[in-house]
C-alpha cells in the first residue's frame, strides 16, 4: 500500500521538513504524562503566551529535564526507586517518560515551573512585521 504525501503538490515548494515533522509526531503513542496546551492572554505589557502543562505528580524538579533542540521541546522525567520503604501494595509506579513537542520557527521557551504536581512550560512567539518585497524583472534582449 502506498502512502499519500500531504505536501506532494508541485505548488507546495520546500515543505519537506513539515512532512518529516508530521511523520515523527504521529509516531508518539504513549499517553503519559497527560498534558494541556493553552493560550494565556497577555496582561499588562507582557505578550500572549502558549503554555504546556503536564501532570507529573510525584516528580521532583531534579527528576525532570526540559530541553529545546532543533525546534523540538523535550520533557523527560525519571524517578528513582525508593528502597527505604517496605510497600504492602505499590500502585503508584516510579516510571520514566519522554514527551516531545514540535515548535514553530521563532517560538521561544520563556520558562518552566513545577507546582502542585503540574509542570507548566511557557513559550512566547516574537512579533514579526509582515513584509512585502517587490522582485524586479529583467529582460534579455
N, C-alpha and C positions, 0 to 999 in steps of 0.2 A: 504494500500500500504506500503510495507516495504522499508526502506531506506538502500541503499548500503553504507557500510562504506568504505571510501577510504583507510584506513590503517588497514584493517581487515586481510591482508595476514599474514600467520604464519611466513613469512620471515622478517616482519617489527615489531620488538620487541621494546616495550617501547615508541611508538608514540601516545599513547592515549591522551597526553596533546595537541599534534598538532591537533588531531581530534576535541577536545573541542574548541581550539582557532579558527579553521576554521568555526566551527558552530557558535561561538559567533560573528565573523567578518561578516559572511554572513547575520546576522540579522539587520545590520545597514541600514536603508532605507532613512533617511533624507539626502539630498544633500547639506545642509547648515552647515557651510560655504564651498564654493568651495576651493579646495586645489591643490597644485602641490607637487610632490616628485621628487627631482633631486639629481644627484651625482655631487658634487663640486670637481673639480680636485685639487690636492694638489698644494700649491705654497710654494716654499722655503722648510723649514723644517717641515711645517705643514702636517699632514696626510690628506688623502682624507676624505671628509665629505659627509654625507647624509643630505639633507635639505628638510624640510617640510615647505611650505609656504601657509598660509591660508589667504584668503581675508576677513578681519574683519573691513571694513570701518565703521567709526563712533564709534568704541570701543576705550576706553581709556585703558592704561596699567593696571589701577586699576580695570577695568571691566573684565579682563581676568585672568584665573588661569591655569597654566601649571603644571601638576604633573606626576610623574612616580611611579607606584606601581605594583609589580609583573609582570614586563616586559610589562606593558601597559602604554603608553603615553596618557594622557587625557588632552585635551584642552577644557576648558569651559568658556563661557562668558555670562554675564548678564548686560544689560543696564537698568538703572533706568528710569522711566517715567519723562519727562521734563514738569513739571506742571507750569513753569514760562512763557510758550509760549501759545499763542492763535492761534492754527492752523486753517487755512481755508481749507486746504487739507493736509492729512498726508499719504504720500505714502511710506515713509521710516519708517518702523516699528521698534520699540525698541524690539528686540526679543532676546531670550536666545538660546544658543546652547551648545552641548556637542559632541565632536568628539574624538573617541578613536582609537589609532593605536597600534598594537601588535608589540613589538620589539623582535628581535632575542636575544638570550643569548649573553651577553658581550657588547651590544650596550650601549653607554653612551651618555646622553644628555649633550652637551657642553655649550649650552646657548640659549637664545631666545631674539629676537629684534623686536620691533614694529616700522615700518617706513612707512609713506605714506599709511596707511590702510592695510599694509601687515605684518602679523606676521610670522617671519622666525625662525624656530627651527632647530639648527644644532646638529647633532649627529655624533659620531665617533665610529669606530669599532677597538678595540685594536688588534694589530697584534699578532697572535699566531703562535708559531712554530709547525710544524707538527711533531708528534712523532710516532715512531713505537715501540711497546712493544712486546717482544717475551715471549710467555707463555710456561713455562716448562711443560712437560708431565711426569706424574708419572705413575708407573705401580704397580699393586698389584699382587704379587705372583710370 
